Amino acid sequence: MGKGHIEINGVTKIFRRTDGSDTLTALDNIQLDIKAGEFIAFVGASGCGKSTLLRLIAGLETPTIGNILSDGEEITSTSEKRGLVFQDHALFPWLTVWDNVRFGLKSTGKKDKTELAEHLLDVVELGNFKKSYPYQLSGGMAQRVALVRALANEPDVLLLDEPLGALDAFTRMNIQDALIDLWKERKNTMILITHDVDEAIYLAQRVIVMSPRPGRIVDDIPIEMSYPRNRSHSAFVRYRNVILEKLNYAHEESIADFSI
């Protein structure tokens, strides 16, 4: 097995107020095995703990109960082995595209990755924009730079926290295709958080459906379609209907639990 194997073992995450007067259970008993090189997408309503789970895998938070292993080692802190891309591209406005990408390489001491960084910029069709500044880029271009900056460090796992959520539909679809190309080339593990069911089906090999707070896994659905995927194909539509039904059922169950 290659690098990037993630094991989530009975993870519960409880947040407490600073005065200890109240608690909030964000995640409840999450059990999941993500194989090295897999592309996984999590879908669920806002507040279901998707981003919390991503932060736990990144090492930015620690589980209240259970643990998470990366290639057999417990995650207790952040690591360059796990890259993270947010909805906000977070580029440095005073640096060019190339210097933004190189900044990530310098911070990890990987100065020999310049050739890789240039290649990745070409893959996402930004090779001619190396001298441009973020204010000169569209939102989609800036987000592609953020993806390249993360991938240039060659992480075993790339964590994607709704990185395309703020983009228009056309730009979003273009970057989805670029993301698939990058994943196929780099062969690293991709873990995506999204509210967009179509995006999850289009990109992922498995879609994990989560219930509203406390976040629990409702279903783990393998997407058995070859790439590139056709959004109007009957199989795609069937997957969409199944996942939407699961999400609706999870929502109704959550309301019932709340009313008891």
C-alpha angles and dihedrals in degrees: 000000000000127000123288101059109155123194119189108195118195094314120187121174121198122182118206129199114247091249091051092236098123143017136208123204106213097172130022124201100326112190118180141143118209114191122221110272096017124137108221128180127197118205129183145120122296110281096027092120100255094133091041089056091050090051089051091053090047090053094242090118133028126225119252089214129014129011144252123228127202111199089338097311122108114247109235101151143007121293137188085235087075117054122196130206120187132198088258108066090218094206118167104253093209093056129076122241090262094047091048090055093043091049089065090050093049092049090060097036092244098136092148091069096080093106090051091049091052090049093050091050088054091050091056090043096248100113091112093052100062093115094047124105123230092254088060093056132081118241091258093051092049091051091051088054089053090053092049091048090054096043095045088072088059097231117192089224127033114201114203116195103192091305093170099041097106096048130099117256097256094048090044092056092049092052091046088060091047090050092053090050091051092047093050091049099043096036092208126143113270122200114185130191113201143155090206111094093192090053091052092051093044094052111026136076089207130024117208112205115207132196124230119270122350087046113229131165108257097178143348108217121191111215104218100192128114123239133289093045126210113225092205095050114118092238091053090051091049091053090049092052093047093050094045089050090050091049092049092048091049089051092051091048090051091052090049091051091049093052095052 
